[in-house]
């Protein structure tokens, strides 16, 4: 059992300083995580702060302290690593989002979400790329080629789902949450297609075949990623249901759910699919089927353990970004021309604002056109909030900028250094300023009374709002089962609410074919010896 | 949100093949972990198998398949990494062991455990070192110096706690479990002192001052490591109790407990203490105080989440060891002289058997001398089982051997290659053969009726056994609180059972000073607004 044994051997042999330095930085990091949790708890009553901004500020303060104590030599304890971010920190956050998402709300707005995520990202990317090309070419920025400008468009049109999760509350503003967060998830698939396109096609020579090809690619990617996530969830549900894991071990069930979810993400990565989309749908399927097959203690454990993972990963990311922001190396190269750096950051922020406005308002208008009932339309105030809440750029943008503009975290080119520092500035500014103002803006534009009715903008009576929406504020599937609410007898209602018909068909299919095989909330007759039953008795 | 974006950029730029290869191996590894869980569940009824042997065998089979498909080029998908093992896999296992250990049983046998762990390891290390020096010097093994022989002693006297957890059952054989597992934990501190001694002192010139110095070092290390773990646990308990975390968030409580436990381990590593000892005591303190301060759902979550982590880490280690065992590189160097390799492995196995026997039986005899009551003595059958159950060598021995005999996983010296392959052989043989036979041996030597009375060897009446032991089979603290059992009025009982007096003093101190500050099982009057209460109501 001699652990420090090996450590001391190592120390005495060769790796001494670097090994011990990494232990020091891990200690510091874990201690800071604890501090963030405690301080975040103490500040919870504060209407301005949230956990991500606390972590970001603590990260910056630590960076300053380290910089001062080391005499300006370094300011960060860990080098920003994309692998750490994409392989370990992001999957639990997105999986938990899928696991805890209000499924009804998400699928009800599925078309709007896809529109925002696919077409919206494309519009935003094009506007930012074009704007950057036109403006930056006239400035003295050094060597940036067409690929760099396209990358800038992709980097700054990536909505940060992690920030969204922090500033929007699923219970208070379910519509906004599902729209902005869902957009971020779909966004991922779009970006893959865009980048594949940029790399494999001749962009200067666009003809309709290529556009068709791109559409084909997008749908292929979207459906295979989703399918993979759904399959992973269903297989887990089937295994746990058929092998009666609950009979023996909560640990096995929890471990299997975690590992299968992670496997789906890694498989998607393996086949160059969208891992985020996959693990998100895996979370949805697991919460719909698998979660109901396990023992009571497994349910509590998975619910809270996944949330805890996601919570720690989020704090970790913000702390990381905050500490990394003050890295001296990058700022030294741009310190001779502070004006240009500020100008570039401001221009990028402006382009982000314009690029997002250019698709949120037109696409909301389109989405409203398709909806007959005024209650289902997205009001202007809601559009404004959607625009605002999606402005934050976070760790994803940082990771992409590092990937595009540095080699192994370092750069010597002035143009690249300016892009890195500008990305950091944009991320910090948007997260802190836009993030701080999101809560007050939501409270001001959408007071609690209204926002709880989610899709409605006019203060009609609660009853009138609730009935056509079939309780959309809560994920109340039992109310929608067809027992409590009379079936719509007139064609008018079917036309007004086509999603309800889809929902009813799905429910019938689910009850007849899916649940008897894969389990699910107590809707089909109980199998007397199912693990769920046993754990309750 | 564009994750595969970065992946594709990376792919197209520079890291393409290596990056994708690591994704492939992670996929394979996660899939194998899932397979181990499912197969382990299916084989649970089998009296011979356990999860670790299943994982080991699956690992070996996978290694064979990979070797055949790649045409003998490589057999493992991940290179054995000590960092992965000591920084990520080991802490959750040891923490969970401390968290779920039967505290009463552990502290009751504390002196015996320390004797086994400290003196026993020293004896075993000396015997194996001397034996190896004498025998291997006469064989043609290439260059091995005195440091290597001492390292061999340390490598093969390290009891593998992870194996112990797998083959011994805390509920069936609590005494054996606490002795063998506790020995493994204390063993760690001993090894640190031994290695410090080997490196800093002139071993050829031993005088009483140095021996005293060594003793001083051992006690310093033991107490500082323990203190650090206890402090980490108490601070967590205090923070959670005082800040009323339960009022708001289960996630925060669970995250804080996990992070503080990990912090204690890393701090111990930072100060060159025994991280295993620290995190073990941190687990004990957290289960005694912290766990009782959190909400009901946090309790269920921590209990199962920690167990799941530990479970997955254990399977991971055995799978890893199994896959790594067939690495062609190492076997190629020794393939010219298979006879020597077999001989070295057999000699090492023999030395392990002798070295362990040389301290288990004498020290048990000493321990029995100190005990007046025949019920508390360790019977010969129990001594035999203790000897047997601690024979397994596992991932710790592998990690140490790699550290001593290779540079970054590779070696060109024949002597070193022989030591590596012999270590692998010893680990595989001891885990599979000794591991497979442990369950039947325990069932044969200590049938359930007897082993449930733990400290007794003669078949006296259950009542006579249970009363003097104060319910040692269960961790029933409430029974021992002094309310149910009359205080011992005669000096004779005090002399017969000195640990009971210690226990009573501790309990008084705990109730008067500790629990009012740090919380704990419902023993002090409830604070009406404590989080525990609120979660129940």
Interface residues (C-beta under 8 A of the other chain):
Chain A: X1 X2 X3 X4 X5 X6 X7 X8 X9 X10 X12 X20 X23 X24 X26 X27 X30 X31 X33 X34 X37 X38 X40 X41 X42 X44 X82 X86 X87 X90 X151 X154 X158 X159 X160 X161 X184 X185 X187 X188 X190 X191 X192 X195 X196 X199 X239 X243 X245 X248 X249 X250 X251 X252 X254 X255 X256 X258 X259 X260 X262 X263 X266 X267 X268 X269 X270 X272 X273 X274 X275 X276 X297 X298 X300 X301 X303 X304 X305 X307 X308 X311 X312 X396 X399 X400 X403 X404 X407
Chain B: X1 X2 X3 X4 X5 X6 X7 X8 X9 X10 X12 X14 X20 X23 X24 X26 X27 X30 X31 X33 X34 X37 X38 X40 X41 X42 X44 X82 X86 X87 X90 X151 X154 X158 X159 X160 X161 X184 X185 X187 X188 X190 X191 X192 X195 X196 X199 X239 X243 X245 X248 X249 X250 X251 X252 X254 X255 X256 X258 X259 X260 X262 X263 X266 X267 X268 X269 X270 X272 X273 X274 X275 X276 X297 X298 X300 X301 X304 X305 X307 X308 X311 X312 X396 X399 X400 X403 X404
